[in-house]
Amino acid sequence: MKKIIKETGEKANDRLHSMCDGLSPKIRLFLVIASLTVFAALAVYMAVSSVYRADKSGIEVEHIRQLKLNQPGMHTDSINVLKIKEYDDAE
């Protein structure tokens, strides 16, 4: 499987090189700048639209609730279990 992927990648790389070799340096520069501009515009659009939709939909944030750890009668800590004397000394 790795061999097939490697061969396909090499073929795609060779094809891209052969396509770009025929272009002048000015056209290559123009294509790089145009590609960069298109991808940057798409990235900005996606970021702005996602923030706008999240704000418009009214997403509610649920905060972390505090746990009740030290309740009377709950002795789950192994050290505290040894310290607690739950027997009657009066007898």
N, CA, C and O atoms as a GROMACS GRO file, in nm:
protein
  364
    1MET      N    1   0.082  -0.119   0.000
    1MET     CA    2   0.000   0.000   0.000
    1MET      C    3   0.087   0.126   0.000
    1MET      O    4   0.060   0.222  -0.072
    2LYS      N    5   0.193   0.122   0.084
    2LYS     CA    6   0.283   0.238   0.089
    2LYS      C    7   0.351   0.262  -0.045
    2LYS      O    8   0.375   0.376  -0.084
    3LYS      N    9   0.381   0.153  -0.113
    3LYS     CA   10   0.448   0.164  -0.243
    3LYS      C   11   0.356   0.232  -0.345
    3LYS      O   12   0.402   0.315  -0.423
    4ILE      N   13   0.228   0.197  -0.344
    4ILE     CA   14   0.132   0.257  -0.436
    4ILE      C   15   0.116   0.407  -0.408
    4ILE      O   16   0.112   0.488  -0.500
    5ILE      N   17   0.108   0.441  -0.280
    5ILE     CA   18   0.095   0.582  -0.242
    5ILE      C   19   0.219   0.660  -0.283
    5ILE      O   20   0.210   0.772  -0.334
    6LYS      N   21   0.336   0.601  -0.261
    6LYS     CA   22   0.460   0.668  -0.296
    6LYS      C   23   0.470   0.690  -0.447
    6LYS      O   24   0.511   0.797  -0.492
    7GLU      N   25   0.433   0.587  -0.526
    7GLU     CA   26   0.438   0.600  -0.672
    7GLU      C   27   0.339   0.704  -0.721
    7GLU      O   28   0.370   0.781  -0.812
    8THR      N   29   0.220   0.708  -0.663
    8THR     CA   30   0.119   0.807  -0.702
    8THR      C   31   0.166   0.947  -0.669
    8THR      O   32   0.148   1.040  -0.748
    9GLY      N   33   0.226   0.964  -0.553
    9GLY     CA   34   0.279   1.095  -0.514
    9GLY      C   35   0.391   1.141  -0.606
    9GLY      O   36   0.400   1.258  -0.642
   10GLU      N   37   0.477   1.046  -0.643
   10GLU     CA   38   0.587   1.082  -0.735
   10GLU      C   39   0.533   1.121  -0.872
   10GLU      O   40   0.584   1.214  -0.935
   11LYS      N   41   0.430   1.049  -0.920
   11LYS     CA   42   0.370   1.083  -1.049
   11LYS      C   43   0.306   1.221  -1.045
   11LYS      O   44   0.321   1.299  -1.139
   12ALA      N   45   0.235   1.251  -0.937
   12ALA     CA   46   0.172   1.382  -0.923
   12ALA      C   47   0.277   1.491  -0.915
   12ALA      O   48   0.260   1.599  -0.973
   13ASN      N   49   0.385   1.465  -0.845
   13ASN     CA   50   0.493   1.563  -0.833
   13ASN      C   51   0.560   1.587  -0.969
   13ASN      O   52   0.588   1.701  -1.005
   14ASP      N   53   0.583   1.480  -1.043
   14ASP     CA   54   0.643   1.494  -1.177
   14ASP      C   55   0.551   1.571  -1.271
   14ASP      O   56   0.597   1.655  -1.348
   15ARG      N   57   0.422   1.543  -1.265
   15ARG     CA   58   0.326   1.613  -1.350
   15ARG      C   59   0.321   1.762  -1.316
   15ARG      O   60   0.316   1.847  -1.406
   16LEU      N   61   0.322   1.794  -1.186
   16LEU     CA   62   0.321   1.935  -1.144
   16LEU      C   63   0.448   2.007  -1.190
   16LEU      O   64   0.442   2.121  -1.236
   17HIS      N   65   0.562   1.940  -1.177
   17HIS     CA   66   0.688   2.000  -1.224
   17HIS      C   67   0.685   2.023  -1.375
   17HIS      O   68   0.731   2.127  -1.422
   18SER      N   69   0.633   1.928  -1.449
   18SER     CA   70   0.629   1.944  -1.595
   18SER      C   71   0.535   2.058  -1.636
   18SER      O   72   0.561   2.128  -1.733
   19MET      N   73   0.426   2.076  -1.561
   19MET     CA   74   0.334   2.186  -1.591
   19MET      C   75   0.397   2.322  -1.559
   19MET      O   76   0.378   2.418  -1.633
   20CYS      N   77   0.471   2.328  -1.449
   20CYS     CA   78   0.530   2.456  -1.406
   20CYS      C   79   0.656   2.491  -1.485
   20CYS      O   80   0.690   2.609  -1.495
   21ASP      N   81   0.724   2.393  -1.540
   21ASP     CA   82   0.846   2.421  -1.616
   21ASP      C   83   0.819   2.506  -1.739
   21ASP      O   84   0.905   2.583  -1.781
   22GLY      N   85   0.701   2.492  -1.798
   22GLY     CA   86   0.668   2.568  -1.918
   22GLY      C   87   0.626   2.711  -1.891
   22GLY      O   88   0.609   2.789  -1.985
   23LEU      N   89   0.607   2.748  -1.764
   23LEU     CA   90   0.562   2.882  -1.730
   23LEU      C   91   0.680   2.976  -1.707
   23LEU      O   92   0.787   2.934  -1.662
   24SER      N   93   0.658   3.102  -1.739
   24SER     CA   94   0.763   3.200  -1.711
   24SER      C   95   0.762   3.234  -1.562
   24SER      O   96   0.662   3.210  -1.495
   25PRO      N   97   0.871   3.290  -1.510
   25PRO     CA   98   0.877   3.325  -1.368
   25PRO      C   99   0.770   3.425  -1.326
   25PRO      O  100   0.722   3.420  -1.212
   26LYS      N  101   0.732   3.516  -1.414
   26LYS     CA  102   0.628   3.615  -1.380
   26LYS      C  103   0.492   3.548  -1.363
   26LYS      O  104   0.417   3.581  -1.271
   27ILE      N  105   0.462   3.453  -1.452
   27ILE     CA  106   0.334   3.384  -1.442
   27ILE      C  107   0.331   3.295  -1.318
   27ILE      O  108   0.228   3.285  -1.251
   28ARG      N  109   0.443   3.230  -1.286
   28ARG     CA  110   0.450   3.149  -1.164
   28ARG      C  111   0.426   3.236  -1.040
   28ARG      O  112   0.352   3.197  -0.950
   29LEU      N  113   0.489   3.352  -1.037
   29LEU     CA  114   0.471   3.443  -0.924
   29LEU      C  115   0.326   3.487  -0.914
   29LEU      O  116   0.270   3.493  -0.805
   30PHE      N  117   0.264   3.518  -1.028
   30PHE     CA  118   0.124   3.558  -1.029
   30PHE      C  119   0.035   3.445  -0.976
   30PHE      O  120  -0.057   3.471  -0.898
   31LEU      N  121   0.060   3.322  -1.018
   31LEU     CA  122  -0.019   3.208  -0.971
   31LEU      C  123  -0.004   3.185  -0.821
   31LEU      O  124  -0.101   3.153  -0.753
   32VAL      N  125   0.117   3.201  -0.771
   32VAL     CA  126   0.140   3.184  -0.627
   32VAL      C  127   0.067   3.292  -0.548
   32VAL      O  128   0.002   3.262  -0.448
   33ILE      N  129   0.076   3.416  -0.592
   33ILE     CA  130   0.009   3.526  -0.523
   33ILE      C  131  -0.143   3.511  -0.533
   33ILE      O  132  -0.214   3.536  -0.436
   34ALA      N  133  -0.193   3.471  -0.649
   34ALA     CA  134  -0.337   3.452  -0.666
   34ALA      C  135  -0.387   3.339  -0.575
   34ALA      O  136  -0.492   3.352  -0.512
   35SER      N  137  -0.312   3.229  -0.569
   35SER     CA  138  -0.352   3.117  -0.482
   35SER      C  139  -0.352   3.159  -0.336
   35SER      O  140  -0.444   3.127  -0.261
   36LEU      N  141  -0.248   3.230  -0.296
   36LEU     CA  142  -0.239   3.279  -0.159
   36LEU      C  143  -0.356   3.370  -0.126
   36LEU      O  144  -0.413   3.361  -0.017
   37THR      N  145  -0.392   3.458  -0.217
   37THR     CA  146  -0.502   3.550  -0.194
   37THR      C  147  -0.635   3.476  -0.182
   37THR      O  148  -0.715   3.506  -0.093
   38VAL      N  149  -0.658   3.379  -0.269
   38VAL     CA  150  -0.783   3.303  -0.264
   38VAL      C  151  -0.794   3.225  -0.134
   38VAL      O  152  -0.898   3.228  -0.069
   39PHE      N  153  -0.688   3.156  -0.095
   39PHE     CA  154  -0.693   3.077   0.028
   39PHE      C  155  -0.703   3.164   0.152
   39PHE      O  156  -0.771   3.127   0.248
   40ALA      N  157  -0.637   3.279   0.153
   40ALA     CA  158  -0.647   3.371   0.267
   40ALA      C  159  -0.789   3.427   0.277
   40ALA      O  160  -0.843   3.438   0.387
   41ALA      N  161  -0.850   3.462   0.164
   41ALA     CA  162  -0.987   3.513   0.166
   41ALA      C  163  -1.083   3.407   0.217
   41ALA      O  164  -1.174   3.437   0.294
   42LEU      N  165  -1.065   3.282   0.174
   42LEU     CA  166  -1.150   3.174   0.223
   42LEU      C  167  -1.134   3.151   0.373
   42LEU      O  168  -1.231   3.126   0.444
   43ALA      N  169  -1.012   3.159   0.422
   43ALA     CA  170  -0.987   3.140   0.565
   43ALA      C  171  -1.054   3.250   0.647
   43ALA      O  172  -1.115   3.223   0.750
   44VAL      N  173  -1.041   3.374   0.601
   44VAL     CA  174  -1.104   3.486   0.673
   44VAL      C  175  -1.256   3.471   0.668
   44VAL      O  176  -1.323   3.492   0.769
   45TYR      N  177  -1.309   3.436   0.552
   45TYR     CA  178  -1.454   3.418   0.539
   45TYR      C  179  -1.506   3.310   0.634
   45TYR      O  180  -1.607   3.330   0.702
   46MET      N  181  -1.437   3.198   0.640
   46MET     CA  182  -1.480   3.089   0.727
   46MET      C  183  -1.474   3.129   0.874
   46MET      O  184  -1.564   3.094   0.951
   47ALA      N  185  -1.371   3.200   0.913
   47ALA     CA  186  -1.358   3.242   1.053
   47ALA      C  187  -1.468   3.341   1.090
   47ALA      O  188  -1.532   3.328   1.194
   48VAL      N  189  -1.490   3.440   1.005
   48VAL     CA  190  -1.590   3.543   1.034
   48VAL      C  191  -1.730   3.483   1.033
   48VAL      O  192  -1.811   3.514   1.120
   49SER      N  193  -1.760   3.398   0.936
   49SER     CA  194  -1.894   3.340   0.929
   49SER      C  195  -1.922   3.247   1.047
   49SER      O  196  -2.034   3.243   1.096
   50SER      N  197  -1.822   3.172   1.092
   50SER     CA  198  -1.845   3.084   1.206
   50SER      C  199  -1.867   3.163   1.335
   50SER      O  200  -1.950   3.124   1.417
   51VAL      N  201  -1.795   3.273   1.354
   51VAL     CA  202  -1.817   3.357   1.471
   51VAL      C  203  -1.954   3.424   1.464
   51VAL      O  204  -2.023   3.434   1.565
   52TYR      N  205  -1.993   3.469   1.346
   52TYR     CA  206  -2.123   3.533   1.329
   52TYR      C  207  -2.236   3.435   1.358
   52TYR      O  208  -2.332   3.468   1.427
   53ARG      N  209  -2.225   3.312   1.304
   53ARG     CA  210  -2.329   3.213   1.327
   53ARG      C  211  -2.336   3.170   1.472
   53ARG      O  212  -2.444   3.147   1.525
   54ALA      N  213  -2.222   3.159   1.539
   54ALA     CA  214  -2.221   3.120   1.679
   54ALA      C  215  -2.285   3.229   1.764
   54ALA      O  216  -2.356   3.199   1.860
   55ASP      N  217  -2.260   3.353   1.730
   55ASP     CA  218  -2.319   3.464   1.805
   55ASP      C  219  -2.469   3.472   1.778
   55ASP      O  220  -2.546   3.501   1.870
   56LYS      N  221  -2.510   3.448   1.656
   56LYS     CA  222  -2.651   3.459   1.617
   56LYS      C  223  -2.734   3.346   1.676
   56LYS      O  224  -2.851   3.367   1.709
   57SER      N  225  -2.677   3.227   1.689
   57SER     CA  226  -2.754   3.112   1.736
   57SER      C  227  -2.776   3.115   1.888
   57SER      O  228  -2.860   3.041   1.938
   58GLY      N  229  -2.704   3.197   1.959
   58GLY     CA  230  -2.724   3.209   2.103
   58GLY      C  231  -2.681   3.086   2.180
   58GLY      O  232  -2.758   3.032   2.259
   59ILE      N  233  -2.563   3.041   2.157
   59ILE     CA  234  -2.511   2.923   2.226
   59ILE      C  235  -2.496   2.955   2.375
   59ILE      O  236  -2.438   3.057   2.413
   60GLU      N  237  -2.548   2.866   2.458
   60GLU     CA  238  -2.536   2.884   2.601
   60GLU      C  239  -2.421   2.799   2.654
   60GLU      O  240  -2.406   2.682   2.617
   61VAL      N  241  -2.341   2.858   2.738
   61VAL     CA  242  -2.226   2.789   2.794
   61VAL      C  243  -2.264   2.737   2.932
   61VAL      O  244  -2.312   2.812   3.017
   62GLU      N  245  -2.242   2.608   2.954
   62GLU     CA  246  -2.270   2.551   3.084
   62GLU      C  247  -2.139   2.550   3.163
   62GLU      O  248  -2.039   2.494   3.120
   63HIS      N  249  -2.143   2.614   3.278
   63HIS     CA  250  -2.023   2.623   3.360
   63HIS      C  251  -2.006   2.497   3.444
   63HIS      O  252  -2.102   2.423   3.469
   64ILE      N  253  -1.886   2.474   3.485
   64ILE     CA  254  -1.855   2.357   3.566
   64ILE      C  255  -1.915   2.377   3.705
   64ILE      O  256  -1.893   2.479   3.769
   65ARG      N  257  -1.990   2.276   3.749
   65ARG     CA  258  -2.050   2.284   3.881
   65ARG      C  259  -1.949   2.238   3.986
   65ARG      O  260  -1.866   2.151   3.960
   66GLN      N  261  -1.959   2.296   4.104
   66GLN     CA  262  -1.868   2.258   4.210
   66GLN      C  263  -1.917   2.131   4.277
   66GLN      O  264  -2.036   2.117   4.305
   67LEU      N  265  -1.826   2.041   4.303
   67LEU     CA  266  -1.860   1.915   4.367
   67LEU      C  267  -1.866   1.932   4.518
   67LEU      O  268  -1.792   2.012   4.576
   68LYS      N  269  -1.955   1.858   4.580
   68LYS     CA  270  -1.965   1.860   4.726
   68LYS      C  271  -1.879   1.746   4.779
   68LYS      O  272  -1.923   1.631   4.784
   69LEU      N  273  -1.757   1.779   4.817
   69LEU     CA  274  -1.662   1.674   4.854
   69LEU      C  275  -1.668   1.638   5.002
   69LEU      O  276  -1.656   1.520   5.037
   70ASN      N  277  -1.684   1.735   5.089
   70ASN     CA  278  -1.677   1.709   5.233
   70ASN      C  279  -1.816   1.708   5.294
   70ASN      O  280  -1.852   1.799   5.368
   71GLN      N  281  -1.893   1.607   5.264
   71GLN     CA  282  -2.025   1.594   5.324
   71GLN      C  283  -2.014   1.506   5.446
   71GLN      O  284  -1.936   1.411   5.448
   72PRO      N  285  -2.092   1.537   5.549
   72PRO     CA  286  -2.090   1.451   5.667
   72PRO      C  287  -2.140   1.310   5.634
   72PRO      O  288  -2.238   1.295   5.560
   73GLY      N  289  -2.074   1.212   5.685
   73GLY     CA  290  -2.114   1.074   5.660
   73GLY      C  291  -2.044   1.013   5.540
   73GLY      O  292  -2.054   0.892   5.518
   74MET      N  293  -1.972   1.094   5.462
   74MET     CA  294  -1.900   1.041   5.346
   74MET      C  295  -1.753   1.031   5.383
   74MET      O  296  -1.684   1.133   5.392
   75HIS      N  297  -1.705   0.912   5.403
   75HIS     CA  298  -1.566   0.891   5.438
   75HIS      C  299  -1.504   0.802   5.332
   75HIS      O  300  -1.495   0.680   5.350
   76THR      N  301  -1.463   0.862   5.222
   76THR     CA  302  -1.410   0.782   5.113
   76THR      C  303  -1.259   0.792   5.105
   76THR      O  304  -1.196   0.715   5.031
   77ASP      N  305  -1.200   0.883   5.178
   77ASP     CA  306  -1.055   0.898   5.173
   77ASP      C  307  -0.993   0.788   5.260
   77ASP      O  308  -1.031   0.772   5.376
   78SER      N  309  -0.900   0.714   5.207
   78SER     CA  310  -0.845   0.598   5.278
   78SER      C  311  -0.771   0.639   5.405
   78SER      O  312  -0.770   0.563   5.502
   79ILE      N  313  -0.709   0.756   5.407
   79ILE     CA  314  -0.638   0.801   5.527
   79ILE      C  315  -0.737   0.841   5.634
   79ILE      O  316  -0.719   0.806   5.751
   80ASN      N  317  -0.842   0.914   5.598
   80ASN     CA  318  -0.940   0.958   5.696
   80ASN      C  319  -1.020   0.842   5.752
   80ASN      O  320  -1.067   0.850   5.866
   81VAL      N  321  -1.037   0.736   5.677
   81VAL     CA  322  -1.110   0.620   5.728
   81VAL      C  323  -1.036   0.561   5.847
   81VAL      O  324  -1.099   0.515   5.942
   82LEU      N  325  -0.905   0.562   5.843
   82LEU     CA  326  -0.827   0.508   5.954
   82LEU      C  327  -0.834   0.597   6.076
   82LEU      O  328  -0.822   0.548   6.188
   83LYS      N  329  -0.853   0.728   6.059
   83LYS     CA  330  -0.855   0.822   6.171
   83LYS      C  331  -0.992   0.829   6.238
   83LYS      O  332  -1.001   0.868   6.354
   84ILE      N  333  -1.097   0.792   6.168
   84ILE     CA  334  -1.232   0.805   6.220
   84ILE      C  335  -1.261   0.687   6.313
   84ILE      O  336  -1.238   0.572   6.277
   85LYS      N  337  -1.311   0.719   6.431
   85LYS     CA  338  -1.349   0.614   6.526
   85LYS      C  339  -1.500   0.616   6.536
   85LYS      O  340  -1.558   0.706   6.597
   86GLU      N  341  -1.564   0.517   6.475
   86GLU     CA  342  -1.709   0.514   6.474
   86GLU      C  343  -1.761   0.411   6.572
   86GLU      O  344  -1.864   0.349   6.545
   87TYR      N  345  -1.696   0.390   6.682
   87TYR     CA  346  -1.743   0.299   6.782
   87TYR      C  347  -1.771   0.375   6.909
   87TYR      O  348  -1.722   0.486   6.928
   88ASP      N  349  -1.850   0.317   6.994
   88ASP     CA  350  -1.895   0.385   7.115
   88ASP      C  351  -1.800   0.350   7.231
   88ASP      O  352  -1.787   0.233   7.267
   89ASP      N  353  -1.735   0.452   7.291
   89ASP     CA  354  -1.643   0.431   7.401
   89ASP      C  355  -1.715   0.423   7.534
   89ASP      O  356  -1.654   0.386   7.635
   90ALA      N  357  -1.842   0.457   7.538
   90ALA     CA  358  -1.915   0.465   7.664
   90ALA      C  359  -1.938   0.326   7.723
   90ALA      O  360  -1.959   0.318   7.844
   91GLU      N  361  -1.936   0.221   7.651
   91GLU     CA  362  -1.967   0.088   7.704
   91GLU      C  363  -1.856   0.032   7.783
   91GLU      O  364  -1.867  -0.079   7.835
   0.00000   0.00000   0.00000
